[in-house]
Amino acid sequence: MKFTNGYWLMRDEITPMYAVEYHSHRIIDKTLEIYAPSTHIFGRGAALNIGVLTVRLSSPMDDVIKVELVHFDGEVDKGPYIHVNEGERNIDITENEDELIYKAGNLKAVISKHEWNISFFHGDKKLTDTGYRNMAHMANRDTGKCYMVEQLALDIDEYIYGLGERFTPFVKNGQGVDMWNEDGGTASEITYKNIPFYLSNKGYGVLVDNEGDVSFEIASEKVERVQFSCEGERLGYYVISGADPMKAVERYTDLTGKPALPPAWSFGLWLTTSFTTNYDEETTSHFIDGMAQRNIPLHVFHFDCYWMDMFKWCNFEWDKKTFADPRGMIERYHKKGLKICVWINPYISQLSELFAEAKEEGYLITKIDGSVWQTDLWQPGMGIVDFTNPDACKWYRSKLEVLLDMGVDCFKTDFGERIPVKDIMYFDGSDPVKMHNYYTFLYNRCVFELLKEKRGEGEAVLFARSATAGGQQFPAHWGGDCSATYPSMAETLRGGLSLSCCGFGFWSHDISGFEQTAPADIYKRWCAFGLLSTHSRLHGSSSYRVPWLFDDEACDVVAHFTKLKCKLMPYLYAQAVRSHEEGRPVLRPMVLGFPGDKGAETCDRQYMLGDSLLVAPIFKESGEVDYYLPKGKWINLISREVVDGNRWIHQKFDYFGLPLMVRPASILAMGSCDEKPDYDYLEGTTLYLSHFEDGDSAETFIPDITGKKKVRVSAVRQGGEITVTMNGDIQVECELLDPEQDVKVIMG
């Protein structure tokens, strides 16, 4: 949202009130409260008839400072609120003649008493600042609405990332971004997952503490500033610092929650019925058996919407006309080694038998007059479950429990974005505007916690579309409705990279696109990309996605990359454990892996898959690809080609190859099983050593299938020898990825 017309003029309808100088302060426990009048106070008379902005600094944990900017403190401030954790706090507040200093761990805010300014530092490194004509209250005379505004400085070579799963350019400089979850596909500026958190390549992030319609102007209204604003009389935000961007993301997940560890089986290949296709058990069995006949490992089968009868979504009952024996069918599929997922959402059709029950008990979102809010958009006369009502949560969970008892293993929690705000009353009195985005947090938490209770810790996994801040705790998420084109494939990746900057560790997408049907060329290229993501799903809208419907080679491509992913599971699951424990996203942009490397800061058509693998999907029918390698000797895991980095590379690949590059000085653990993702990673594992220069060292670990037991591995090169040591008594093989490297491997 913009308030100005260029540098000098305000928009005609806007009346601004800026914080212009420091006047006084007080300290309340560990909170520093500063009073900043809106005009220069040159005498007692100047203190009359003016506004004063209150600026509060506090901290929930080290390296995090919360700033609250308040005009009228008496305004009703309804939730919901972003849930934040508290940790160890080493708060130090000091004052001298010129400055106030608020310090939390390595992060400090320095407030100038003479020239209105607050500067944020990590140690001695300046991160950003706010000052004169930055903090403001804006009143719109035409609408009667008021807004609080903040503007934080951008450095000359500073880039901004994140703000949710955004399909627009990966670097957000120059963009205006509004936080409003919508079902808009992947081809526009709107998105399913809005996260009011942005990340800087300088090693800090900012989380705006508001679940409402926060508006960002990133080097757009003021080129040298990131502006954010929200309606009301208060604005809060957290400055989160780290030594580099990855550390800032880790600290952000300390604050808002770590991703749960998904079960190992969920990393395998998922196949779905697609959306509007016709299917019954004979059809789905044909798909499942067809994959086995073509030697394509399959691990999860998903039933999309029409497992329920049309017009009755959601009644959570199998359509008897199509599935006469669902319990038996699930048992038969389990015997084939498959897990079963079914589609759900929080919308209850008026034709569903559950509608009257939910209406009677008060489990649906209501209007202010007490009537149920309803719409014909999506399902006839549908209502929406009110997850602010604890009894409604229990009721909803009870319906899903029946499916779990039947043998269903997990749920695709679709939708959660189309949440009304006008004349709405929630059970707990929440602000409807703030609840619009926050609704998805309650929805996915409700389902995820049920899965944890019924299936056990470490067995819960969702396939969720919508999200907000903190939603990373309930993995996994997928990118929504993309099209079957190369540009849509690229915009999908940009969305995933942006989401990972917000602490989401596990992410997927509809392989080959949801809308339309891809030509065989795009299908095969997307399969390589999809199976080198954390979670991999073949899904579409009106056509099936089994590979033999594209061409014979597609079957071989899917088998090739599925088997490769299964063999990579000792490495991938170790990366998943790190994501769960430390908050490091598994699929991540180059800027998180290579801080300070200017070539890595704008890359948006390649990514790191964990610490050691670089993936550059191919987005051209010609098979050509341009990708950037940081310095060092990289090795293509598939072809074993050694490539010198610190430059851009242009290459061409067939459908069975792509840049899958092993980072220099890496230990890559690969398993002995290429048929499934969930096996004993401590049995028959091979440690592949990438290119080590003299003095290079590396560490990693191999987890068991629960992610708990870990065998730690280290390697160091001294002269012509690489010594590998482990802390566990397991038998592993060690191999050099570059057979021409003249070095001997010694087991220590």
Number of C-alpha atoms within 10 A of each C-alpha: 17 17 19 16 11 11 8 6 9 14 13 12 15 17 14 20 22 23 26 23 23 20 15 11 15 11 12 10 7 15 16 19 18 21 18 22 22 21 16 14 15 8 8 7 8 12 15 9 7 10 17 23 25 19 21 20 21 21 25 19 21 21 28 28 26 20 21 19 24 23 20 14 12 8 11 9 13 11 18 22 17 18 12 16 12 13 12 12 16 15 21 12 15 11 12 8 8 11 16 19 19 24 27 23 20 16 25 27 24 19 23 18 18 12 14 18 23 20 18 27 19 22 16 10 12 15 22 21 19 18 21 15 18 20 26 24 28 22 20 16 12 9 9 8 13 19 20 24 28 23 26 21 20 22 13 8 8 14 19 22 28 26 27 29 32 31 25 20 17 25 20 22 20 16 17 19 21 22 24 23 26 19 17 15 20 24 17 11 15 21 28 30 29 29 30 28 26 23 26 23 21 24 22 30 28 22 23 24 21 23 26 23 19 22 20 27 23 27 21 17 22 18 15 17 22 24 24 24 27 23 19 19 22 24 26 21 20 23 24 28 33 22 15 19 24 25 20 30 30 25 26 31 27 19 21 21 22 25 28 25 26 24 19 22 21 23 26 25 27 22 26 22 28 22 18 14 14 13 17 17 15 11 12 18 15 12 21 23 15 15 20 13 10 14 16 23 23 23 23 25 24 25 22 22 21 23 23 23 18 14 18 23 27 25 20 23 18 17 17 12 9 17 17 13 11 20 15 13 15 20 17 13 18 18 10 14 13 20 22 21 24 22 21 21 20 22 25 27 26 22 18 22 16 19 23 14 13 21 17 10 11 19 27 29 26 23 17 13 10 11 14 21 20 21 15 11 9 12 20 17 19 26 24 24 25 25 25 21 17 14 14 19 18 15 17 22 16 13 14 21 17 13 19 19 11 14 20 21 23 26 26 24 22 23 21 27 22 18 21 18 14 11 11 21 21 19 16 13 12 17 19 22 19 21 22 23 30 29 26 30 22 19 24 28 17 18 23 22 17 19 24 14 11 15 15 11 15 16 20 26 26 24 25 27 25 30 30 27 32 23 27 28 24 29 22 26 28 26 26 26 22 24 25 22 20 21 14 20 26 17 25 28 27 26 27 30 31 29 32 27 33 33 35 34 30 31 25 26 30 26 28 32 27 24 18 15 20 22 13 18 19 23 26 26 28 28 27 25 25 24 25 25 25 25 21 27 26 27 25 29 20 16 19 22 26 20 25 16 12 19 15 12 16 22 19 19 21 28 23 21 22 27 22 19 28 26 24 22 31 31 25 29 29 24 26 31 24 19 25 24 16 17 29 30 33 28 30 27 30 25 25 25 22 17 17 15 13 13 16 21 22 15 18 23 23 24 27 26 23 22 21 18 24 29 22 21 28 29 21 14 10 11 17 15 18 16 20 19 20 20 13 17 21 27 24 22 21 14 13 15 13 18 13 14 16 14 12 12 14 9 11 14 13 12 20 17 20 24 25 21 26 28 26 22 23 24 30 28 26 23 25 18 21 20 20 21 30 21 20 17 26 23 14 15 23 21 23 19 24 27 24 26 19 14 11 15 18 16 15 20 22 29 24 20 22 18 19 11 12 19 16 14 18 17 23 20 21 14 11 13 15 24 16 21 15 18 11 12 8 12 10 16 12 17 16 19 22 21 11 8 13 9 19 13 17 13 12 10
